[in-house]
Amino acid sequence: MVGNGLVIPYPLIYLHHVRGIDLPVVGALLAGAAIAGLIVVPISGALIDRVGARRVLVALMLGQAVAEVLFALAHSIETAVPAVLLYGAVWVPMLSTRQTMIAGLTPDPVAQQRAFAINFTAQNAAIGVGAAVAAAVVGAGESPTPFEALFLANAASCVLFVGVLPFIEDPHPRRHRSAPKAGYREVLAYPGLRLVIVASLLMAFVGYPAFDSGLPAFSTVVADVSIGVVALSLTVNTVLIVATQLLVLRFIRRLRRSVAVTLIGVIWAASWALLGLSALPSVPEARVAGVLAFSALFGLGEIFFAPTLGPLLNSLADDRIRGRANSISGFAFSLGFIASPAIVTGFIAAGAAAMWIVLLCLFCVGTIGIGLILGRRLTSAQDYVGTRAATLPDSAASERPEHGIPRGTELRRGEIAGDQAQVLDVGAQATPAANLEQTAR
């Protein structure tokens, strides 16, 4: 991720300011990259379930290396198109592929939650280091040579990562010919999984995508603070995550996952409301303080998000559909990254920035509602992480059968798992749903 940090801030700057491509054209190219990624995401999900996350990740990393080299060589619209489209096609499915691999390598719920938290912390730290190095290399940003060096350095880091992957265990289980086929229809057939996917969609429009585009737009235009304050707020956000993620994880582990989802909605609703209020004071220092406080509070929500949503989604999806489930979640966040810039700029241009804040808060309320529903539908073993779930009376209800019973058929918390024959009867009724033919790859 240090290599990615070298180039993440610069595609638009490089293509427009350095290579002289018109800004609307660059915007269209970047939108095309996002669309290419959306097309590839469902395909990559099916491939992950079929051949394994490690093989797919190797292909994506090699594709990114080629894209970075093409970026370094791009000097016109014609040479930029293949670089941008290939970059989008491999970058968008990268997150879901990595999440699937991490989940496969850490089947233990406690270890998996910690792995997701460490991955998020390391990712933020690495991107921050890479961005700092890139800023020192680029300088004033007038010559193409420093940018070319950054893109080539990231390409080298991708190749290096591919060289390391064979030494990492492949978590993909062997596929038996007699195993029932799975498709995206089966993913959406699981009620609990459907709820988590809807939560992913809501969080995609109030989480990172809205933060990345909304913070600079609202802060500089509506709250009227300087670009330097925006940069400082991003630093505050990153430092908070890196410094406190593992400490807060101890507290998160004691919570039910459904409660953590609810808290994410509460924290992000409060943070967006705080950003809206930051535009009200007439004193510049108060507006600056409001923007910085927003960035810190939003970071706290991210700290809860990282070890909660990904592990919860992977605990509800069995090995046959895990890649597809992660890909649907990644698809939702990709939609957020595409739509959020247009949404925030549209509201601000129309003089309705306050309505944008209200809309974000309403989406957060929806996330809170999903958390409350999950609290009633998940079994104890699904909702708790660690030893506490194993001591609760209905933990046996969450045991995943060999081919996966849709989670909607499992006993809910508080129900008494009495007659074993009744449980077997429920599993027998669920078998046809588990044998659905694959409809999307």
ABEGO torsion letter per residue (X at the ends): XAAAAAAAAAAAAAAAAAAGBBAAAAAAAAAAAAAAAAAAAAAAAAAAAAAEAAAAAAAAAAAAAAAAAAAAABABAAAAAAAAAAAAAAAAAAAAAAAAAAAAABABAAAAAAAAAAAAAAAAAAAAAAAAAAAAAAEAGABAAAAAAAAAAAAAAAAAAAAAAAABBBABBBBBAABBBBBAAAAAABAAAAAAAAAAAAAAAABAAAAAAAAAAAAAAAAGBBAAAAAAAAAAAAAAAAAAAAAAAAAAAABBAAAAAAAAAAAAAAAAAAAAAAAABABAAAAAAAAAAAAAAAAAAAAAAAAAAAAAAAAABBAAAAAAAAAAAAAAAAAAAAAAAAAAAAAAAAGAAAAAAAAAAAAAAAAAAAAAAAAAABBAAAABBEAAAAABAAAAAABBBAAEBBAAABBBBGBBBBBAAAAAAAAAAAAAAAABBBABX
